[in-house]
Amino acid sequence: MTSTDPALQHTLDHERAHHEHCRTVLAAMVEGAQEHVVTGEDVSASGADAEVLGHRLRSRAKEMRELPEGPLFFGRLDFTEPEADGEGAGRALHIGRLRITEHPAAPPLVVDWRAPVSRAFYQATAGDPRGVAVRRRFGWAPGSRGDSADLTGMEDEHLARGESRDSGIVAREIERPRVGPMRDIAATIQPDQDDLVRAGLGDTVCVQGAPGTGKTAVGLHRAAYLLYTHPQRIRRGGLLILGPNPTFLAYIAEVLPALGETGVRQSTLAEEIARHPVTRTDDARAAALKHDARTAEVLRRALYARVDPGAAGDLAVPDGSYRWRVPAEALARV
């Protein structure tokens, strides 16, 4: 389709109208979050409960107020009736950086990119459409602050028909010169990157690659994904973004807020070391011994020499209000 195609113009006008409606609803969500703070302060509760409730409501209101301006969706999935199930079956879902809904129980106007149903946007192919009939990508004017008129184009892939195409919108976004702070890549995540972002909470992920291949972006999007899927566990234990220097942290500082996550602590290694004051100093001989690489092997042998699988009892692992029990026999087999 070209920009003068009447059918394309009609579809773009329809999508712009939907985006404008989403902007109105988002403004109401922000206002509603602030109203909940006021209402929550009037709730009769014990001092501790009231304090916890107030903190949560104020945090939510702050997050909503600090959302950066920008387009509210970047993609859309049209699901086929027979193949799809769950939230998306038989209808269209717009994919964006934040869930937008007129009411918590109402169908979403925009689905968060981290939601399970959104994974098809990144993983569906003509060979494995995952119940998707059409995947649509939206093109926005560079630097758009969310004006609906900035929606300038779109691309459709009819996956159910076996149609596959390289996305010009994705290519242009990836190739766009990197000027200023790092941008999020939620609209352009590739399937292999998506696998890393959505790896399980218990998986330790090491991302390696040449400069400019998206290592840092993948790591930050994984942090946002874990905050979305395991909010209580992650926030209870805390999440730290550790960078090499303040300049790097300033460069990446806007990524998580753009994905709807605020309040994540960022620090450098030097700053973390400074948080723990030195209480004593080794003499020269002790320092030389500790810095000898052979000491690592000595410590490893000393540690494992004290491990006696036969003496192990049951292991109880606390997880919030739950306790997971691992029998001693299972531990002995590890």
C-alpha positions in Angstrom: 0.0 0.0 0.0 1.1 3.5 -0.7 0.4 6.7 1.3 -2.2 7.7 -1.3 -4.1 4.4 -1.1 -7.7 5.2 0.1 -7.9 1.9 1.9 -4.7 2.6 3.8 -5.8 6.1 4.7 -9.1 4.8 6.0 -7.3 2.2 8.2 -4.8 4.8 9.4 -7.6 7.1 10.4 -9.3 4.3 12.3 -6.1 3.5 14.1 -5.4 7.1 14.9 -8.9 7.4 16.4 -8.2 4.3 18.5 -5.0 5.9 19.7 -6.7 9.1 20.6 -9.2 7.1 22.6 -6.4 5.3 24.4 -4.8 8.7 25.3 -8.1 9.8 26.8 -8.4 6.6 28.8 -4.8 6.8 30.0 -5.3 10.3 31.2 -8.3 9.0 33.2 -6.1 6.2 34.6 -3.5 8.7 35.8 -6.2 10.8 37.4 -7.8 7.7 38.9 -4.5 6.6 40.4 -4.2 9.9 42.2 -7.8 9.7 43.4 -7.1 6.3 44.9 -4.3 7.8 47.0 -6.8 10.3 48.5 -9.4 7.6 49.0 -6.9 5.2 50.5 -5.8 7.8 53.1 -9.4 7.9 54.4 -9.7 4.1 54.8 -10.0 2.9 58.3 -7.2 0.5 59.0 -4.5 -0.2 61.5 -1.4 2.0 61.4 0.8 -0.6 59.7 -1.9 -1.6 57.2 -2.7 2.1 56.4 1.0 2.8 55.9 1.5 -0.1 53.5 -1.6 0.8 51.5 -0.7 4.4 51.3 2.8 3.6 50.1 1.5 1.3 47.4 -1.1 3.8 46.2 1.4 6.7 46.2 3.9 4.6 44.3 1.4 3.6 41.7 0.2 7.2 41.3 3.9 8.4 41.0 4.6 5.7 38.3 1.5 6.8 36.3 2.4 10.5 36.5 6.0 9.9 35.4 5.2 7.9 32.3 7.1 9.4 29.4 5.2 10.7 26.5 5.2 8.6 23.3 3.0 6.4 21.1 0.8 4.1 23.2 1.0 1.1 20.9 3.4 -0.2 18.2 1.7 -3.3 17.0 -1.5 -5.3 16.7 -2.4 -8.9 16.5 -5.5 -10.2 14.7 -6.2 -13.7 16.0 -8.0 -16.4 14.1 -10.9 -18.0 15.9 -10.0 -21.7 15.7 -6.3 -21.6 16.5 -6.0 -19.0 19.2 -7.1 -19.4 22.8 -7.1 -17.4 25.9 -7.2 -13.6 25.9 -6.7 -13.0 22.3 -9.0 -15.5 20.6 -11.1 -14.2 17.7 -10.3 -10.5 18.1 -7.6 -7.9 17.6 -5.2 -6.8 20.3 -3.0 -3.7 20.2 0.4 -4.2 21.7 2.2 -1.4 23.6 4.4 -0.6 26.5 1.6 -0.4 29.1 -1.8 -2.0 29.6 -4.5 0.5 29.0 -8.1 -0.3 29.9 -11.2 1.7 30.7 -11.9 -0.6 33.7 -9.9 -3.3 35.4 -12.5 -5.9 34.3 -12.9 -4.5 30.8 -11.1 -5.9 27.8 -7.8 -4.0 27.3 -7.5 -1.3 24.7 -3.7 -1.9 24.7 -2.0 -5.1 26.0 1.4 -4.8 27.8 4.2 -6.2 25.6 5.2 -8.4 28.5 1.9 -10.2 28.8 1.9 -13.9 27.7 -0.6 -13.2 24.8 1.9 -10.6 23.4 4.6 -13.1 22.8 3.1 -14.1 19.5 3.9 -10.6 18.3 7.6 -11.4 18.5 7.6 -15.2 17.9 4.8 -15.9 15.3 6.0 -16.8 11.8 4.3 -18.0 8.6 5.4 -21.5 9.5 4.2 -21.2 13.1 1.6 -18.4 13.2 0.5 -19.3 16.8 -3.1 -18.5 16.0 -2.3 -15.1 14.5 -4.0 -14.2 11.3 -2.4 -10.8 10.8 0.5 -9.1 12.5 0.4 -5.3 12.1 3.3 -3.0 12.8 2.8 0.8 13.1 5.2 3.4 11.9 5.4 6.6 13.9 7.2 9.9 13.1 10.7 10.0 14.6 10.7 11.6 18.1 6.9 11.4 18.4 5.6 12.4 21.8 2.4 10.5 21.3 0.3 12.8 19.0 -2.1 10.5 17.2 -1.3 12.4 14.0 2.2 11.1 14.2 1.0 7.6 13.1 2.3 7.7 9.5 2.2 4.1 8.3 1.7 0.5 8.9 2.7 -3.0 7.7 0.5 -6.1 7.7 1.8 -9.7 7.6 -0.9 -12.3 6.8 0.7 -15.1 8.7 -2.3 -17.4 8.4 -1.9 -17.3 4.6 1.8 -18.3 4.9 2.9 -14.7 4.1 6.3 -13.6 5.4 8.0 -10.3 4.8 10.9 -8.3 6.1 9.6 -5.3 8.0 10.8 -2.0 6.7 9.4 -0.3 9.9 11.6 -2.5 12.1 14.6 -2.1 9.8 14.3 1.7 9.9 13.9 1.8 13.6 16.9 -0.5 14.2 19.1 1.6 11.8 18.0 4.9 13.1 21.0 6.8 14.4 21.4 6.5 18.2 21.3 10.0 19.5 20.8 10.9 23.1 19.8 8.5 25.8 19.2 4.8 25.0 15.8 4.0 23.7 13.7 0.9 24.6 13.4 -1.8 21.9 10.0 -3.2 22.8 8.7 -2.6 19.3 11.7 -4.3 17.6 12.7 -7.2 19.8 13.8 -10.1 17.7 12.8 -13.8 18.5 16.1 -14.8 19.9 16.2 -11.6 22.1 12.6 -12.4 23.2 13.8 -15.8 24.4 16.4 -14.2 26.6 14.0 -11.5 27.9 11.4 -14.1 28.9 13.7 -16.7 30.4 12.5 -18.1 33.7 13.1 -16.3 37.0 15.5 -19.0 38.1 17.6 -18.9 35.0 20.9 -17.0 35.1 21.2 -15.2 31.7 24.6 -14.1 30.2 24.2 -12.0 27.1 27.3 -11.9 24.9 27.8 -10.1 21.5 29.6 -7.5 19.6 29.2 -3.8 20.3 25.8 -2.4 19.3 24.0 -5.8 19.2 21.6 -4.9 21.9 23.1 -6.7 25.0 22.3 -3.9 27.4 18.8 -3.3 25.9 18.0 -7.0 26.3 19.2 -7.0 29.9 17.0 -3.9 30.8 14.0 -5.4 29.0 14.5 -8.6 31.0 14.5 -6.6 34.2 11.2 -5.0 33.1 9.8 -8.4 32.2 10.7 -9.9 35.6 9.2 -6.9 37.4 6.0 -7.4 35.5 5.8 -11.2 35.9 7.1 -11.5 39.5 6.5 -8.1 41.0 6.3 -9.1 44.7 9.3 -11.4 44.6 11.5 -9.0 42.7 10.5 -5.9 44.7 10.8 -7.8 48.0 14.4 -8.9 47.2 15.2 -5.7 45.3 16.5 -5.1 41.8 19.9 -3.4 41.1 21.1 -2.2 37.8 24.9 -2.2 38.1 26.9 -0.2 35.5 30.6 0.6 35.0 30.3 4.4 35.5 27.7 7.2 36.0 27.9 8.2 32.4 26.7 4.8 31.3 23.9 4.8 33.9 22.7 8.2 32.7 22.7 6.9 29.1 20.3 4.0 30.1 18.3 5.8 32.7 15.2 6.4 30.6 14.7 2.8 29.3 12.9 1.3 32.3 10.6 4.3 32.9 9.7 4.2 29.2 8.6 0.6 29.9 6.5 1.6 32.9 9.0 0.6 35.6 10.2 3.3 38.0 12.1 3.3 41.3 14.7 0.7 40.2 18.1 1.5 41.8 21.0 2.0 39.5 24.6 2.2 40.8 28.2 1.6 39.9 30.5 -0.9 41.5 32.5 1.8 43.2 29.4 3.3 44.7 28.3 -0.2 46.0 31.7 -0.7 47.6 31.6 2.7 49.2 28.3 1.7 50.9 30.3 -0.7 53.1 33.0 1.1 55.0 36.4 -0.6 55.5 36.8 -1.9 59.1 40.3 -3.3 58.9 43.3 -3.6 56.6 45.3 -6.7 55.8 49.1 -6.6 56.2 51.2 -7.1 53.0 51.6 -10.9 53.4 47.9 -11.5 53.9 47.0 -9.3 51.0 49.4 -11.0 48.7 48.0 -14.4 49.7 44.4 -13.4 49.2 45.2 -11.9 45.7 47.0 -15.1 44.6 44.8 -16.9 42.0 45.7 -20.2 43.6 43.8 -19.2 46.7 40.5 -19.7 44.8 41.3 -23.4 44.3 42.2 -23.8 48.0 38.9 -22.3 49.0 37.0 -24.5 46.6 38.5 -27.6 48.0 38.0 -26.4 51.6 34.3 -25.7 50.9 33.5 -29.0 49.2 35.5 -31.0 51.8 32.9 -29.9 54.3 29.9 -31.1 52.1 28.5 -34.4 53.3 25.5 -35.4 51.1 24.7 -38.2 53.5 24.2 -35.9 56.4 21.9 -33.5 54.6 18.4 -33.2 56.0 15.3 -31.8 54.3 15.7 -28.3 52.9 13.0 -25.7 53.4 13.1 -22.7 51.1 10.9 -19.7 52.2 9.0 -17.9 49.4 6.9 -15.2 50.8 4.1 -16.9 52.7 5.0 -20.3 51.3 7.8 -22.7 52.2 9.0 -25.2 49.6 10.3 -28.4 51.0 13.0 -30.5 49.2 13.4 -34.0 50.6 16.9 -35.1 51.7 16.8 -37.9 49.2 16.4 -35.5 46.3 19.3 -33.3 47.6 21.5 -36.4 47.8 21.0 -37.0 44.1 22.0 -33.4 43.1 
